[in-house]
Amino acid sequence: MMSSGELLTRSTIWISVAAYVIGLVVFALRRIDLDKWTRLLWTIGCIALLAHFASAFHFYHAWSHSSAYVETARQTNEVFGLNWGGGVFVNYAVALLWTGDVASWWLGGIDYYRRRPLWLTLIWHGFLIFIIFNGTVVFAHGSTRAIGLVISLILFLSWIFIFIRQRPLKLSGY
């Protein structure tokens, strides 16, 4: 049976991933009439990620960065044979960058994402897809890995679709 701390930690990351995946698919489909929902989904995803970090630090690391670093190093060593905990800093960067990205979309208005340079959109979402792939496939086990492969494929195809349909959109009139 799963403890309440484990349930909270696991459920918040899955809420984060689900909100991001649904939002990216809608964004890739170029449904500008749904951008307000995409922005809301990415906001929910970001908040859920922050809640995941908070619950992981509370229930697993007693609010200790050192503990998180050691555990990250252990997991990295288990998968890659490299005793390195620097991945914890990548996680901090994801939280910081995603928070900034969501805040900029709220401050920039609903059209903000559609006006951003394509290269920025592709790099940012490519980075998030890479992080999700690592979390759900590379460092996962069992059925989580299979689910992660499906999620990663959906995200990668959405990313490709954004790249292919890079022509500018008409943003007024909706």
ZABAKOL-630183 format. One line per field, with one value per atom (N, C-alpha, C, O): residue number from 1; y, x, z. Coordinates in steps of 0.2 Angstrom, whole numbers, plus 5000, padded with zeros to 4 digits. Each point is the difference from the previous one (the first is absolute). Layout:
<recs>
pos c(NUM;...)
north c(Y;...)
east c(X;...)
up c(Z;...)
</recs>
This chain:
<recs>
pos c(1;1;1;1;2;2;2;2;3;3;3;3;4;4;4;4;5;5;5;5;6;6;6;6;7;7;7;7;8;8;8;8;9;9;9;9;10;10;10;10;11;11;11;11;12;12;12;12;13;13;13;13;14;14;14;14;15;15;15;15;16;16;16;16;17;17;17;17;18;18;18;18;19;19;19;19;20;20;20;20;21;21;21;21;22;22;22;22;23;23;23;23;24;24;24;24;25;25;25;25;26;26;26;26;27;27;27;27;28;28;28;28;29;29;29;29;30;30;30;30;31;31;31;31;32;32;32;32;33;33;33;33;34;34;34;34;35;35;35;35;36;36;36;36;37;37;37;37;38;38;38;38;39;39;39;39;40;40;40;40;41;41;41;41;42;42;42;42;43;43;43;43;44;44;44;44;45;45;45;45;46;46;46;46;47;47;47;47;48;48;48;48;49;49;49;49;50;50;50;50;51;51;51;51;52;52;52;52;53;53;53;53;54;54;54;54;55;55;55;55;56;56;56;56;57;57;57;57;58;58;58;58;59;59;59;59;60;60;60;60;61;61;61;61;62;62;62;62;63;63;63;63;64;64;64;64;65;65;65;65;66;66;66;66;67;67;67;67;68;68;68;68;69;69;69;69;70;70;70;70;71;71;71;71;72;72;72;72;73;73;73;73;74;74;74;74;75;75;75;75;76;76;76;76;77;77;77;77;78;78;78;78;79;79;79;79;80;80;80;80;81;81;81;81;82;82;82;82;83;83;83;83;84;84;84;84;85;85;85;85;86;86;86;86;87;87;87;87;88;88;88;88;89;89;89;89;90;90;90;90;91;91;91;91;92;92;92;92;93;93;93;93;94;94;94;94;95;95;95;95;96;96;96;96;97;97;97;97;98;98;98;98;99;99;99;99;100;100;100;100;101;101;101;101;102;102;102;102;103;103;103;103;104;104;104;104;105;105;105;105;106;106;106;106;107;107;107;107;108;108;108;108;109;109;109;109;110;110;110;110;111;111;111;111;112;112;112;112;113;113;113;113;114;114;114;114;115;115;115;115;116;116;116;116;117;117;117;117;118;118;118;118;119;119;119;119;120;120;120;120;121;121;121;121;122;122;122;122;123;123;123;123;124;124;124;124;125;125;125;125;126;126;126;126;127;127;127;127;128;128;128;128;129;129;129;129;130;130;130;130;131;131;131;131;132;132;132;132;133;133;133;133;134;134;134;134;135;135;135;135;136;136;136;136;137;137;137;137;138;138;138;138;139;139;139;139;140;140;140;140;141;141;141;141;142;142;142;142;143;143;143;143;144;144;144;144;145;145;145;145;146;146;146;146;147;147;147;147;148;148;148;148;149;149;149;149;150;150;150;150;151;151;151;151;152;152;152;152;153;153;153;153;154;154;154;154;155;155;155;155;156;156;156;156;157;157;157;157;158;158;158;158;159;159;159;159;160;160;160;160;161;161;161;161;162;162;162;162;163;163;163;163;164;164;164;164;165;165;165;165;166;166;166;166;167;167;167;167;168;168;168;168;169;169;169;169;170;170;170;170;171;171;171;171;172;172;172;172;173;173;173;173;174;174;174;174)
north c(4994;5006;5006;5001;5004;5006;5005;5001;5002;5005;5006;5001;5004;5006;5004;5004;4996;5004;4998;5004;4989;4997;5002;5001;4998;5001;5008;5001;5003;5007;5002;5004;4993;5001;4998;5003;4991;4997;5003;5001;5000;5003;5007;5002;5002;5007;5000;5004;4991;5000;4998;5002;4993;4998;5005;5000;5004;5005;5005;5003;4999;5004;4998;5004;4990;4997;5000;5002;4996;4999;5007;5001;5004;5007;5003;5003;4995;5003;4996;5003;4990;4997;5002;5001;5000;5002;5007;5001;5003;5007;5000;5004;4992;5000;4998;5002;4993;4997;5005;5001;5003;5005;5006;5002;4999;5006;4998;5004;4989;4998;5000;5001;4998;5000;5007;5000;5005;5007;5002;5004;4994;5002;5006;5000;5006;5006;5002;5004;4994;5001;4996;5002;4993;4997;5002;4996;5009;5002;5002;4998;5004;5002;4994;5000;4994;4994;4997;4996;5004;4998;5003;4997;5010;5004;4997;5000;4999;4998;4993;4999;4997;4993;5000;4997;5007;5001;5003;4998;5006;5003;4995;4999;4997;4994;4995;4998;5001;4996;5002;4996;5011;5003;5000;4998;5003;5000;4993;4999;4996;4993;4998;4996;5007;4998;5003;4997;5009;5003;4996;5000;4998;4996;4993;4998;5000;4993;5001;4996;5010;5001;5001;4998;5006;5001;4994;4999;4997;4993;4996;4996;5003;4996;5003;4996;5010;5003;4999;4998;5002;4999;4993;4998;4998;4993;4995;4995;5007;4996;5003;4996;5010;5003;5005;5003;4997;5005;5007;5003;4999;5007;5001;5006;4989;5000;4999;4995;5011;4999;4995;4996;5003;4995;4993;4996;5003;4993;4999;4995;5010;5000;4999;4996;5007;4999;4993;4997;5000;4993;4995;4996;5005;4996;5000;4995;5011;5001;4997;4996;5004;4997;4992;4997;5001;4993;4997;4995;5009;4998;5000;4996;5009;5001;4995;4997;5001;4995;4993;4996;5003;4994;4999;4994;5011;5000;5001;4996;5008;5002;4998;5000;4998;4998;5006;5000;5006;5006;5003;5002;4999;5002;5008;5003;4999;5008;5002;4997;5008;5002;5007;5003;4999;5006;5001;5005;4989;5000;5004;5002;4998;5004;5007;5004;4999;5007;5001;5005;4990;5000;5000;5004;4993;5000;5007;5002;5001;5007;5004;5005;4994;5005;4999;5005;4989;4998;5004;5004;4996;5003;5008;5003;5000;5007;5002;5005;4991;5002;5000;5004;4990;4999;5006;5002;4999;5006;5006;5004;4998;5006;5000;5005;4989;4999;5002;5003;4993;5001;5008;5003;4999;5007;5005;5005;4994;5004;5000;5005;4989;4999;5004;5003;4996;5004;5008;5003;4999;5007;5002;5006;4990;5002;5000;5002;4995;4999;4994;4996;5002;4994;4999;4994;5011;4999;4999;4998;5002;5000;4994;5001;4993;4994;5000;4998;5005;4999;5006;4999;5006;5005;4998;5003;4993;4998;4997;4997;5004;4997;4992;4997;5001;4992;4997;4995;5007;4997;5000;4995;5010;5000;4994;4997;5003;4995;4993;4996;5003;4993;4998;4995;5010;4998;4999;4995;5009;5000;4993;4996;5003;4994;4993;4995;5006;4994;4999;4994;5011;4999;4996;4995;5008;4997;4992;4996;5003;4993;4996;4994;5008;4996;4999;4994;5011;4999;4994;4996;5005;4995;4993;4995;5005;4993;4997;4994;5010;4997;4998;4995;5009;4998;4994;4997;5003;4994;4994;4995;5006;4994;4998;4994;5010;4999;4998;4995;5009;4998;4997;4999;4998;4997;4992;4998;4999;4992;4998;5003;4991;4997;5003;5003;4997;5003;5008;5002;5001;5007;5001;5005;4991;5001;5000;5003;4992;4999;5006;5002;5000;5006;5006;5004;4997;5005;5000;5005;4989;5000;5003;5003;4995;5002;5008;5004;4998;5008;5003;5005;4992;5004;5000;5005;4989;5000;5006;5003;4997;5006;5006;5005;4997;5006;5001;5006;4989;5001;5002;5004;4992;5002;5006;5004;4999;5006;5006;5005;4993;5005;5000;5006;4989;4999;5004;5004;4995;5004;5007;5004;4998;5008;5002;5005;4991;5002;5000;5005;4990;5000;5006;5002;4999;5005;5007;5003;4999;5006;5007;5005;4994;5007;5004;4997;5009;5005;4999;4998;5003;4999;5008;5004;4996;5006;5000;4996;5009;5000;5004;5000;5005;5004;4997;4995;5007;4998;4994;4997;5001;4995;5002;4995)
east c(5004;4996;5004;5006;4992;5004;4999;4994;5011;4999;4997;5000;4997;4997;5006;4998;5008;5005;5002;5001;5000;5001;4995;5001;4992;4995;5000;4999;5002;5000;5006;4999;5007;5006;4998;5002;4996;4999;4994;5000;4995;4994;5001;4998;5006;5001;5005;4999;5005;5004;4996;5001;4995;4995;4995;4999;4999;4995;5004;4998;5009;5004;5001;4999;5003;5001;4994;5000;4994;4994;4998;4998;5002;4998;5005;4997;5009;5005;4998;5000;4999;4999;4994;5000;4995;4993;5001;4998;5005;5002;5004;4998;5007;5005;4996;5001;4995;4996;4996;4999;4997;4995;5004;4998;5008;5004;5003;5000;5002;5002;4995;5001;4993;4994;4998;4996;5007;5000;4992;4998;4999;4994;5000;5000;5001;5001;4994;5001;4993;4994;5001;4996;5009;5000;5007;5001;5002;5006;4999;5005;4990;4999;4999;5003;4995;5000;5007;5002;5002;5006;5004;5004;4996;5003;4998;5004;4990;4997;5003;5002;4998;5003;5007;5003;5001;5007;5001;5005;4991;5000;4999;5004;4991;4998;5006;5002;5001;5006;5006;5003;4998;5006;4998;5005;4989;4999;5000;5003;4995;5000;5008;5001;5003;5007;5003;5004;4994;5003;4997;5004;4990;4997;5004;5001;5001;5004;5006;5002;5002;5006;4999;5004;4991;4999;4999;5002;4994;4998;5006;5001;5003;5006;5005;5003;4998;5005;4997;5004;4989;4998;5000;5002;4995;4999;5006;5001;5004;5006;5006;5005;4996;5006;5001;5005;4989;5000;5003;5003;4995;5001;5008;5002;5002;5007;5002;4999;5004;5003;5005;5001;5003;5006;4997;5002;4992;4997;4997;5001;4996;4998;5006;4999;5006;5006;5003;5001;4999;5003;4995;5003;4991;4995;5000;5000;5001;5000;5007;5000;5005;5007;4999;5002;4994;4999;4996;5002;4993;4996;5004;4999;5005;5004;5005;5001;5002;5005;4997;5002;4992;4996;4998;5001;4998;4998;5006;5000;5005;5005;5007;5005;4995;5007;5004;5006;4991;5003;4997;4994;5010;4998;5000;5005;4990;4999;4993;4995;5005;4993;4998;4995;5009;4998;4994;4997;5000;4993;4995;4995;5006;4996;5000;4995;5010;5001;4996;4997;5003;4995;4993;4996;5002;4993;4999;4994;5010;4999;4999;4996;5008;5000;4993;4997;5001;4993;4995;4996;5004;4995;5000;4995;5011;5001;4998;4997;5006;4998;4993;4997;4999;4993;4996;4995;5007;4997;5000;4995;5011;5001;4996;4998;5002;4997;4992;4997;5000;4993;4999;4995;5009;4999;5000;4996;5009;5001;4994;4998;4999;4994;4994;4996;5003;4995;5001;4995;5011;5001;5000;4998;5004;5001;4993;4999;4996;4993;5000;5004;4989;4999;5003;5002;5000;5003;5008;5003;4999;5008;5003;5005;4993;5003;5001;5004;4990;5000;5005;5001;5001;5004;5007;5005;4997;5007;5003;4997;5010;5004;4999;5000;5000;4999;5006;4999;5007;5006;4999;5002;4995;5000;4995;5001;4993;4995;5003;4998;5005;5003;5005;5000;5005;5005;4996;5002;4994;4997;4996;5001;4995;4996;5004;4998;5007;5005;5003;5001;5001;5003;4995;5002;4992;4995;4998;5000;5000;4999;5006;4999;5007;5006;4999;5002;4996;5000;4994;5001;4994;4994;5002;4999;5005;5002;5005;4999;5005;5005;4996;5001;4994;4996;4996;4999;4998;4995;5002;4997;5009;5003;5007;5001;5004;5007;5000;5003;4994;5001;4994;4999;4996;4994;5001;5005;4990;5000;4993;4995;5005;4993;4996;5001;4992;4995;5001;4997;5006;5001;5004;4999;5006;5004;4996;5001;4995;4996;4995;4999;4998;4996;5004;4998;5008;5005;5002;5000;5001;5001;4994;5002;4992;4994;5000;4999;5002;5000;5005;4999;5007;5006;4999;5001;4996;4998;4995;5001;4994;4995;5003;4999;5005;5004;5004;5000;5004;5005;4996;5002;4993;4996;4997;4999;4998;4998;5005;4999;5007;5006;5001;5001;4999;5001;4995;5001;4993;4994;5001;4998;5004;5001;5005;4999;5007;5005;4998;5001;4995;4998;4995;5000;4995;4995;5002;4997;5009;5003;4998;5002;4994;4998;4996;4997;5003;4997;4992;4997;5001;4992;4997;5004;4990;4997;4997;4996;5006;4998;4994;4998;5000;4995;4993;5000;4995;4993;4997;4996;5007;4997;4998;4997)
up c(5000;5000;5000;5003;4993;4999;5006;5002;5001;5005;4997;4994;5011;4997;4997;4995;5008;4997;4993;4995;5004;4994;4995;4994;5008;4995;4998;4994;5011;4998;4995;4995;5007;4995;4993;4995;5005;4993;4997;4994;5009;4997;4997;4995;5009;4997;4994;4996;5003;4994;4994;4995;5006;4995;4998;4994;5011;4998;4996;4995;5007;4996;4993;4995;5004;4993;4996;4994;5009;4996;4998;4994;5010;4998;4995;4995;5005;4995;4993;4995;5006;4993;4997;4994;5009;4997;4998;4994;5009;4998;4994;4995;5004;4995;4993;4995;5006;4995;4997;4994;5010;4998;4997;4994;5009;4997;4993;4995;5004;4994;4994;4994;5008;4996;4997;4996;5007;4998;5001;4996;5009;5002;5004;5006;4991;5004;5004;5005;4993;5004;5007;5004;4996;5007;5003;5005;4993;5003;5008;5004;4997;5008;5004;5006;4991;5003;5001;5005;4989;5000;5006;5003;4997;5005;5007;5004;4997;5007;5001;5006;4989;5001;5002;5005;4991;5002;5007;5003;4999;5007;5005;5005;4994;5004;5000;5006;4989;4999;5004;5004;4996;5003;5008;5004;4998;5007;5003;5005;4991;5002;5001;5004;4991;5000;5007;5003;4998;5007;5006;5005;4994;5006;5000;5006;4989;5000;5003;5004;4994;5003;5008;5004;4998;5007;5004;5005;4992;5003;5000;5005;4990;5000;5005;5004;4997;5005;5007;5004;4997;5006;5002;5006;4990;5002;4999;5004;4992;4998;5002;5002;4999;5001;5006;5001;5003;5006;4998;5005;4990;4997;5000;5001;4997;5000;4992;4997;5001;4993;5000;4995;5010;5000;4999;4997;5007;4999;4993;4997;5000;4993;4995;4995;5006;4996;5001;4994;5012;5001;4996;4997;5004;4997;4992;4997;5001;4992;4998;4995;5009;4998;5000;4996;5009;5000;4994;4997;5002;4994;4993;4996;5004;4994;4999;4995;5011;5000;4998;4996;5007;4998;4993;4997;4999;4993;4996;4995;5006;4996;5002;4997;5009;5003;5002;5000;5001;5001;5007;5000;5005;5006;5000;5003;4994;4999;5002;4998;5007;5002;4997;5002;4993;4996;4997;4999;5000;4997;5004;4998;5009;5004;4998;5001;4997;4997;4994;4999;4997;4994;5002;4997;5008;5003;5002;4999;5005;5002;4994;5000;4995;4994;4996;4998;5002;4997;5004;4997;5009;5004;4999;4999;5001;5000;4993;4999;4995;4994;4998;4997;5005;4999;5003;4998;5009;5003;4996;5000;4998;4996;4994;4997;4999;4994;5001;4996;5009;5001;5002;4998;5007;5002;4994;4999;4996;4994;4996;4997;5002;4996;5003;4997;5010;5003;5000;4998;5003;4999;4993;4999;4996;4993;4997;4994;5008;4997;4997;4999;4999;4997;4993;4999;4997;4994;5001;4995;5011;5001;4997;4996;5005;4998;4992;4997;5000;4992;4997;4994;5010;4997;5002;4997;5007;5002;4994;4996;5004;4994;5000;5006;4989;4999;5004;5003;4996;5003;5007;5003;5000;5008;5002;5005;4991;5002;4999;5004;4990;4999;5005;5003;4999;5005;5007;5003;4999;5007;5000;5005;4990;5001;4998;5003;4993;4999;5007;5002;5002;5006;5005;5004;4996;5005;4998;5004;4989;4998;5002;5002;4997;5002;5008;5002;5002;5007;5002;5004;4992;5001;4998;5004;4991;4997;5005;5002;5001;5005;5006;5003;5000;5006;4999;5004;4990;4999;4996;5000;4997;4997;5002;5003;4997;5002;5007;5002;5003;5007;5003;5006;4989;5003;4999;4997;5006;5000;4998;5001;4997;4999;4995;4995;5007;4996;4999;4995;5010;4999;4994;4997;5002;4994;4993;4996;5004;4994;4999;4995;5010;5000;4998;4996;5007;4998;4993;4997;5000;4993;4996;4995;5006;4997;5000;4995;5011;5002;4996;4997;5003;4997;4992;4997;5000;4993;4998;4995;5009;4999;5001;4995;5009;5001;4994;4998;5000;4995;4993;4996;5003;4994;5000;4995;5011;5001;4998;4997;5006;4999;4992;4997;5000;4992;4997;4995;5007;4997;5001;4995;5010;5001;4995;4997;5002;4996;4993;4996;5002;4993;4998;4995;5010;4999;5002;5004;4995;5002;4997;5003;4992;4997;5005;5005;4995;5004;5000;4995;5011;5001;5000;5002;4996;5001;5007;5002;5002;5007;5002;5005;4990;5002;4998;4996;5007;4998;5003;4998;5008;5004;5006;5004)
</recs>
